[in-house]
Amino acid sequence: MKSIHPVIRVLAGLVLTITTAPLRADQTALTMEERMTRLEGAIARIEAKLNDTVSADELAPTLKEYSDLTRALGWDGKSPLPAVKPAGKEKTLTLGGFIQANYLSGTAPDSRLTGTFNTFLLRRARLNVAGSFAENVSFKFEADFGNNSLAAKTGVSGQTTDSYISWTKFPGASVRLGQFKTPFGYEQLTSDVKLYTVERSLSNDLLTLGRQIGTMVYGDVADKRLTYSLALFNGTGTNIGSNDNLKFLKVGRVAAVVLDTKSSNQKVKVTAGVNYYTTEDKGTSFTGRRDGTGLDAQLIYGPTEFQVEWLENQKHPTTGLATTSSGWSALGVYNFNPKWQGLVRFDNYESNTSKPNMTTEEWTFGVSYLLKGDDLKLSLNYISSQQPAPLPHGDLFLTRVQIVF
């Protein structure tokens, strides 16, 4: 009976082979589903006969059926099946990614979209590898081969987005080192594939810090009702390994679950967060101290969701007057059913609070069709904006196809 065990062990490899194997002439009438069903049945019968400890003669017809099926799938039963194996000693290894393809039509509603209207845009095209070791160490590497911004570019180029190592032995105090998102801004921290709108709000894009290279201590306490992040970064930007003045960008965020219950059989959840950063820069565009503050809150009530966020940046140059930029946004989402989702958002951004006519206001209206949740989603947004004079009123349609694999 020991000679039968290898038959059981190659089952996983055969499942992969089915999707690409050529058909023999006498198998062309069978569909992929029929062949898969027959193979599963043969393996089930082999396992049943093994459990009954039948004789070799009784098992021979089933083994022949199994052999015929595997040859029909392109495997001769002798040569080893191809396999992708980790090069290291990690416990788990996953490969994934996503693609977001956009079409934009209209007039630019704000400075982010200048030069990108009436165009197709490969917004993001990312591949990532993530894994973990038994020693409570995990890692992630992700690269983007799309435009990776709304600004007009002459070509598509690859660049690293996330690349970090984490030590996660203690849920209340994990440590991360590498390049990753700074813990400043609720919407900024929301995954690109989980956004309700096609693009983030104007105030969030202009007043947050994005990805930086550094280290962070983070965790959750009080039965996961309170989370925190404390981080140090070079503060010089994404994929820049130098530190302009040997001083670090300091960032912190605390978020809490305020309420999590049910009312009239509807889920009710309220969360809130606060974040802050401070840094000293020495560069060609700005030299001095920068400080940022942010507050945010989220409400889920049954199929309805609300999000509100306020952000402020202050610049204190070594010479000249201090300036303040601020913005806030409010988003409402209604889930009509598991497939259809509607939204409306208001966004207010003031580039300099001490000067008049520096405010941009935007309304976003949208609908999304979730064919398979966020893994396969179609979105349509309409943005209407009022920009500081003499800039024109902006109206833009954005459509997106998103696939996560």
C-alpha positions as CSV (number, residue, x, y, z in Angstrom):
1,M,0.0,0.0,0.0
2,K,2.9,2.4,0.5
3,S,3.3,2.8,-3.2
4,I,-0.1,4.6,-3.4
5,H,0.8,7.5,-1.0
6,P,2.6,9.6,-3.7
7,V,-0.7,9.6,-5.6
8,I,-2.3,11.5,-2.8
9,R,0.7,13.9,-2.4
10,V,0.6,15.3,-5.9
11,L,-3.1,16.4,-5.7
12,A,-2.2,20.0,-5.1
13,G,0.1,20.1,-8.1
14,L,-2.5,18.5,-10.4
15,V,-5.0,21.2,-9.6
16,L,-2.5,23.8,-10.9
17,T,-1.8,21.7,-14.0
18,I,-5.4,21.5,-15.0
19,T,-5.7,25.1,-16.0
20,T,-2.8,24.9,-18.6
21,A,-2.6,21.3,-19.7
22,P,-3.3,20.4,-23.3
23,L,-6.1,17.9,-24.1
24,R,-5.6,14.6,-25.9
25,A,-7.7,14.0,-28.9
26,D,-10.0,11.6,-27.1
27,Q,-10.6,14.1,-24.2
28,T,-11.6,17.1,-26.2
29,A,-15.3,16.4,-25.5
30,L,-14.8,16.9,-21.8
31,T,-15.1,20.3,-20.3
32,M,-12.6,21.5,-17.7
33,E,-15.2,21.1,-14.9
34,E,-16.0,17.6,-16.0
35,R,-12.4,16.5,-16.0
36,M,-11.8,18.1,-12.6
37,T,-14.9,16.3,-11.2
38,R,-13.7,13.0,-12.6
39,L,-10.2,13.5,-11.1
40,E,-11.6,14.4,-7.7
41,G,-13.8,11.3,-7.8
42,A,-10.9,9.0,-8.6
43,I,-8.8,10.4,-5.8
44,A,-11.7,10.1,-3.4
45,R,-12.2,6.4,-4.3
46,I,-8.5,5.7,-3.9
47,E,-8.6,7.2,-0.4
48,A,-11.7,5.2,0.5
49,K,-10.1,2.0,-0.7
50,L,-7.0,2.7,1.3
51,N,-9.0,3.2,4.4
52,D,-10.7,-0.1,3.8
53,T,-7.2,-1.8,3.2
54,V,-8.4,-3.5,0.0
55,S,-6.2,-5.7,-2.1
56,A,-4.1,-4.6,-5.1
57,D,-6.4,-6.4,-7.5
58,E,-9.5,-4.5,-6.2
59,L,-7.6,-1.2,-6.4
60,A,-6.2,-1.7,-10.0
61,P,-9.3,-0.3,-11.9
62,T,-9.3,2.9,-9.9
63,L,-5.6,3.4,-10.3
64,K,-5.9,3.0,-14.0
65,E,-8.6,5.6,-14.2
66,Y,-6.4,7.9,-12.2
67,S,-3.5,7.3,-14.4
68,D,-5.5,8.0,-17.6
69,L,-6.8,11.3,-16.1
70,T,-3.4,12.6,-15.1
71,R,-2.0,11.8,-18.6
72,A,-5.0,13.6,-20.1
73,L,-4.0,16.6,-18.0
74,G,-0.4,16.6,-19.4
75,W,1.4,14.8,-16.6
76,D,3.1,11.4,-17.3
77,G,3.1,10.3,-13.6
78,K,6.9,10.2,-13.5
79,S,8.5,13.6,-14.0
80,P,8.2,16.0,-11.1
81,L,5.6,18.7,-11.1
82,P,6.8,22.3,-11.4
83,A,6.6,24.2,-8.2
84,V,7.5,27.7,-6.9
85,K,9.3,27.5,-3.6
86,P,10.6,30.2,-1.2
87,A,14.4,30.8,-1.4
88,G,14.6,31.5,2.3
89,K,13.3,29.7,5.4
90,E,10.1,31.8,5.8
91,K,6.9,30.1,7.2
92,T,4.5,31.8,4.8
93,L,5.0,33.6,1.4
94,T,2.3,35.3,-0.6
95,L,2.4,37.0,-4.0
96,G,-0.2,39.6,-4.9
97,G,-1.0,43.0,-6.4
98,F,-3.6,45.1,-8.1
99,I,-4.2,47.3,-11.1
100,Q,-6.2,50.5,-11.2
101,A,-7.0,51.8,-14.7
102,N,-8.7,55.2,-15.0
103,Y,-10.3,57.4,-17.7
104,L,-10.6,61.1,-17.0
105,S,-12.8,63.6,-19.0
106,G,-13.5,67.2,-18.4
107,T,-11.6,70.2,-16.9
108,A,-9.1,70.0,-14.1
109,P,-10.9,70.7,-10.7
110,D,-7.6,71.4,-8.8
111,S,-3.8,71.5,-9.2
112,R,-3.4,67.8,-8.9
113,L,-5.2,67.1,-12.1
114,T,-3.6,69.8,-14.4
115,G,-2.7,68.2,-17.7
116,T,-4.4,64.8,-17.0
117,F,-8.0,65.4,-18.2
118,N,-9.4,63.7,-21.3
119,T,-6.9,60.9,-21.0
120,F,-6.5,57.2,-20.1
121,L,-4.4,56.7,-17.0
122,L,-2.7,53.6,-15.6
123,R,-3.1,55.0,-12.1
124,R,-1.5,52.1,-10.2
125,A,-0.1,48.7,-11.3
126,R,1.5,47.1,-8.3
127,L,3.1,43.8,-7.4
128,N,3.9,42.8,-3.9
129,V,5.5,39.9,-2.0
130,A,4.8,39.4,1.7
131,G,5.8,36.7,4.2
132,S,6.5,35.8,7.8
133,F,8.9,33.7,9.8
134,A,8.1,31.6,12.8
135,E,10.3,34.0,14.9
136,N,7.6,36.7,14.7
137,V,9.3,38.5,11.9
138,S,7.3,39.5,8.8
139,F,8.1,41.5,5.7
140,K,6.6,43.2,2.6
141,F,8.0,44.4,-0.7
142,E,5.9,46.2,-3.2
143,A,6.7,48.1,-6.4
144,D,4.5,50.2,-8.6
145,F,4.8,50.2,-12.4
146,G,1.9,52.6,-13.1
147,N,1.7,56.4,-13.1
148,N,1.5,56.3,-9.2
149,S,0.3,59.9,-9.2
150,L,-2.2,62.3,-10.9
151,A,0.5,64.5,-12.3
152,A,1.2,64.3,-16.0
153,K,4.3,62.1,-16.8
154,T,6.1,61.5,-20.0
155,G,6.4,57.8,-19.2
156,V,5.6,55.0,-16.8
157,S,8.4,54.0,-14.5
158,G,8.8,51.4,-11.7
159,Q,9.4,52.5,-8.2
160,T,9.3,51.0,-4.7
161,T,6.2,51.8,-2.6
162,D,6.4,49.6,0.5
163,S,9.5,47.8,1.6
164,Y,9.8,47.0,5.3
165,I,10.5,44.4,8.0
166,S,8.3,44.1,11.1
167,W,8.8,42.4,14.5
168,T,5.4,41.4,15.8
169,K,5.9,39.2,18.9
170,F,4.0,41.6,21.1
171,P,0.7,43.0,19.6
172,G,0.9,45.9,22.0
173,A,4.4,46.9,20.8
174,S,5.4,45.8,17.3
175,V,8.4,47.4,15.5
176,R,8.7,48.2,11.8
177,L,11.8,49.3,9.8
178,G,12.0,50.4,6.2
179,Q,9.7,52.4,3.9
180,F,6.0,52.6,4.5
181,K,3.2,55.1,5.1
182,T,3.6,57.7,7.8
183,P,0.9,57.4,10.5
184,F,-0.6,60.8,9.7
185,G,-4.1,61.2,8.2
186,Y,-6.9,58.7,8.3
187,E,-7.7,58.7,4.6
188,Q,-4.0,58.6,3.7
189,L,-3.7,55.4,5.8
190,T,-6.7,53.8,4.1
191,S,-5.5,51.2,1.5
192,D,-5.7,52.3,-2.1
193,V,-8.0,49.4,-3.0
194,K,-10.3,50.2,-0.1
195,L,-11.1,53.8,-0.9
196,Y,-14.7,54.7,-1.6
197,T,-13.8,57.5,-4.0
198,V,-11.7,57.1,-7.1
199,E,-9.2,59.6,-5.6
200,R,-8.4,60.9,-2.1
201,S,-9.6,64.4,-1.1
202,L,-7.5,67.4,-2.1
203,S,-6.8,68.4,1.5
204,N,-5.6,64.8,2.3
205,D,-3.3,64.6,-0.7
206,L,-1.7,68.0,0.0
207,L,-1.5,68.0,3.8
208,T,-0.2,64.5,4.6
209,L,3.3,63.1,4.3
210,G,2.9,59.9,2.3
211,R,5.6,57.2,2.5
212,Q,9.0,57.8,4.1
213,I,12.0,55.8,5.2
214,G,12.2,55.2,8.9
215,T,11.1,53.1,11.9
216,M,7.9,52.8,13.9
217,V,6.6,51.3,17.1
218,Y,2.9,50.4,16.9
219,G,0.3,48.2,18.5
220,D,-3.2,47.9,19.9
221,V,-4.2,47.7,23.6
222,A,-7.4,47.5,25.6
223,D,-8.8,44.5,23.7
224,K,-7.9,46.2,20.4
225,R,-10.1,49.3,21.2
226,L,-7.1,51.6,21.2
227,T,-4.3,51.6,18.6
228,Y,-1.2,53.8,18.4
229,S,1.8,54.5,16.2
230,L,5.0,56.4,17.0
231,A,7.6,56.9,14.3
232,L,10.8,58.5,13.2
233,F,11.6,59.1,9.5
234,N,14.3,60.8,7.5
235,G,11.6,63.3,6.3
236,T,13.1,63.7,2.9
237,G,10.4,61.9,0.9
238,T,9.7,58.6,-0.8
239,N,12.7,56.5,-2.0
240,I,15.2,59.0,-0.7
241,G,17.8,57.5,1.6
242,S,19.5,60.7,2.8
243,N,18.7,63.0,5.7
244,D,19.0,66.7,4.8
245,N,19.9,67.9,8.3
246,L,20.5,64.8,10.4
247,K,17.2,65.5,12.3
248,F,14.2,63.2,12.1
249,L,10.6,63.7,11.2
250,K,8.6,62.7,14.3
251,V,5.0,61.4,13.7
252,G,2.4,60.0,16.1
253,R,-1.2,58.8,15.8
254,V,-3.7,57.4,18.3
255,A,-7.1,56.0,17.3
256,A,-9.9,54.5,19.4
257,V,-13.1,52.6,19.0
258,V,-15.6,54.9,20.9
259,L,-18.7,52.7,20.4
260,D,-19.3,49.3,18.9
261,T,-22.8,47.9,19.4
262,K,-26.2,47.3,17.7
263,S,-29.3,49.5,17.6
264,S,-32.6,48.2,16.0
265,N,-30.6,45.3,14.6
266,Q,-28.3,47.7,12.8
267,K,-24.5,47.7,13.5
268,V,-23.4,51.0,15.1
269,K,-19.7,51.7,15.3
270,V,-17.9,55.0,16.1
271,T,-14.2,55.5,15.8
272,A,-12.0,58.6,16.1
273,G,-8.3,59.5,15.7
274,V,-5.8,62.2,16.3
275,N,-2.3,62.6,14.7
276,Y,0.6,65.0,14.9
277,Y,4.0,65.5,13.3
278,T,6.9,67.9,13.6
279,T,10.1,68.1,11.5
280,E,13.0,70.5,10.7
281,D,14.0,70.8,7.1
282,K,17.0,72.2,5.3
283,G,16.4,72.2,1.6
284,T,16.1,74.3,-1.6
285,S,12.3,74.7,-1.4
286,F,12.0,75.2,2.4
287,T,14.2,75.6,5.4
288,G,12.7,75.7,8.9
289,R,10.2,73.8,11.1
290,R,7.0,72.2,9.9
291,D,4.2,71.0,12.2
292,G,1.0,69.1,11.3
293,T,-2.1,68.3,13.2
294,G,-5.1,66.1,12.3
295,L,-8.4,65.0,13.7
296,D,-10.8,62.4,12.2
297,A,-14.0,60.5,13.1
298,Q,-15.9,57.7,11.5
299,L,-19.5,56.4,11.9
300,I,-21.1,53.2,10.7
301,Y,-24.8,52.8,11.1
302,G,-26.1,49.8,9.2
303,P,-25.6,50.4,5.5
304,T,-24.6,54.0,6.0
305,E,-21.1,55.3,6.7
306,F,-19.8,58.8,7.5
307,Q,-16.2,60.0,7.7
308,V,-14.9,63.5,8.6
309,E,-11.3,64.7,8.7
310,W,-9.5,67.9,9.5
311,L,-5.9,68.6,8.8
312,E,-3.5,71.5,9.3
313,N,0.1,72.2,8.4
314,Q,2.2,75.1,9.8
315,K,5.5,76.3,8.3
316,H,7.9,78.3,10.3
317,P,10.8,79.3,8.0
318,T,14.1,80.4,9.4
319,T,13.5,83.7,7.7
320,G,10.2,85.3,6.9
321,L,6.6,84.9,8.3
322,A,5.0,81.6,9.3
323,T,2.2,80.3,7.1
324,T,-0.7,77.9,7.7
325,S,-2.5,75.6,5.3
326,S,-5.6,73.7,6.4
327,G,-8.4,71.6,5.0
328,W,-11.3,69.4,5.9
329,S,-13.5,66.9,4.2
330,A,-16.8,65.0,4.9
331,L,-17.8,61.8,3.2
332,G,-21.1,59.9,3.2
333,V,-21.5,56.4,1.8
334,Y,-24.6,54.3,1.4
335,N,-24.5,50.6,0.6
336,F,-27.6,49.8,-1.4
337,N,-26.8,46.1,-1.4
338,P,-23.6,44.1,-1.5
339,K,-23.1,45.1,-5.2
340,W,-24.0,48.8,-5.4
341,Q,-22.6,51.7,-3.4
342,G,-23.2,55.5,-3.6
343,L,-21.3,58.4,-2.1
344,V,-21.0,62.1,-1.8
345,R,-18.1,64.1,-0.4
346,F,-17.4,67.8,0.3
347,D,-13.7,68.9,0.4
348,N,-12.4,72.4,1.5
349,Y,-8.8,73.3,1.2
350,E,-7.2,76.6,2.1
351,S,-3.6,76.9,0.9
352,N,-2.8,80.0,3.1
353,T,-5.2,80.9,5.9
354,S,-3.7,84.4,6.3
355,K,-4.6,85.5,2.7
356,P,-7.9,86.0,1.0
357,N,-9.0,84.0,-2.1
358,M,-6.9,80.9,-1.3
359,T,-9.7,78.3,-0.9
360,T,-10.7,75.5,-3.2
361,E,-14.0,73.7,-2.6
362,E,-14.9,70.4,-4.3
363,W,-18.0,68.3,-4.4
364,T,-17.6,64.6,-5.4
365,F,-20.6,62.4,-6.4
366,G,-20.0,58.7,-7.1
367,V,-21.3,55.2,-7.6
368,S,-19.5,51.9,-7.5
369,Y,-20.4,48.4,-8.7
370,L,-18.6,45.7,-6.7
371,L,-18.6,42.7,-9.0
372,K,-16.5,40.8,-6.4
373,G,-16.1,43.2,-3.5
374,D,-13.0,45.4,-3.8
375,D,-11.3,42.7,-5.8
376,L,-13.2,43.5,-8.9
377,K,-14.8,47.0,-8.8
378,L,-16.1,49.6,-11.3
379,S,-16.3,53.2,-10.1
380,L,-17.7,56.4,-11.6
381,N,-17.0,59.8,-9.9
382,Y,-18.0,63.4,-10.8
383,I,-16.0,66.2,-9.3
384,S,-17.3,69.8,-9.4
385,S,-15.0,72.5,-7.9
386,Q,-14.7,76.2,-7.3
387,Q,-11.1,77.3,-7.4
388,P,-9.5,80.6,-6.3
389,A,-10.0,83.3,-9.0
390,P,-9.0,83.7,-11.7
391,L,-8.9,79.9,-12.1
392,P,-11.9,78.4,-13.8
393,H,-14.7,76.3,-12.4
394,G,-13.7,72.6,-12.8
395,D,-15.9,69.7,-13.8
396,L,-14.4,66.2,-14.2
397,F,-15.6,62.7,-14.7
398,L,-13.4,59.9,-13.4
399,T,-14.0,56.2,-14.1
400,R,-11.9,53.4,-12.7
401,V,-11.6,49.6,-13.2
402,Q,-9.9,47.9,-10.3
403,I,-8.7,44.4,-10.0
404,V,-6.9,42.8,-7.0
405,F,-5.1,39.6,-7.3
